[in-house]
């Protein structure tokens, strides 16, 4: 598993934070603390509010970093902003 939660940004914005926390909690193999679920909730709500709706890309929570044995809390891979056409130079 590359991440506990992975989604495109459109679906991420359309999914409730409680649903996403549920997916994260189900994938978690360690003892789940209230602080962790609250941290996920805050991160999700913040990112849903701050990531521009026109940005295309993907989001990953608890992304596993190969060969390091660690996880990144959240990784966002954004594509081109669809509101600004690319310049042909």
N, C-alpha and C positions, 0 to 999 in steps of 0.2 A: 504494500500500500504506500503510495507516494505522499498522500496527505489524508488527514482524518476527514476533511471536507474539501471538495473541489467542485467548482461551478463556473459557468460563464457569468459575466457581470450582469447580464440582463436577468437571468434566473435568480442570481444572488439578490438583486434589488427587489424582486417579486416575492421572495420567500421570507416568512416571518423570522425574527431573531430566535424565537422559541423553537421553531422547527430546525434551524441550523444548530442551535445548542444541543438539541436532541440527537442529531447526527454525530456531533462531536463527542458527546457523552457516550454514545453507543460504541464508538471506535476507540475510546480511551481504555487502556489496559491497566492503568495505575489507579490507586485510590483517588476517587474524585472528590475534591474539596469544594465547598461552597464558594470560596474565593476564586477558584478556577472557572466555575460556571458563570459567576458574575463578571469576571474579566472577559470571557468570551462574549457575553451579552453586550457589554459596553463597547467592545471592539466592533462587533457586528453593527450595532446601531450607529456608531460613529461613521464607519465606512459606508454604510448604506446612505447616510446623509451627505457625506463629503465627496464620494466618487461621482463625477459628472455623468448624467444619464446618457450623454452622447459618446462616452468612452466605451469602446469595445475591448474585450479581453477576457481574462480568466482570473479567478481568485482561489487561493488555497489556504486553508487553516491547518496549523500543525503539520507543515510540510517537512517531510523527512529529508535530512541532508545526508546523502550517501557517504559512507566511510568515516563519518564524524560521530555518528551515534547521537546526533542532536536534531532538534526540530526548530524550524522558524515559526514563530507565532502566526504570522500572516504574510503571504506573498501575493502581490498583484502584478500580473503581466498584462500591460495595456497595449492595445493596438493603436491604430491611427484614429485620431479624433475625427468622427464622421461629419462634424459641422464645418470643418475647415478642409476644403479640397487640397490635395497634394499639388504642389507646383511642379510642372514638367520643365525641368531645366536641363 
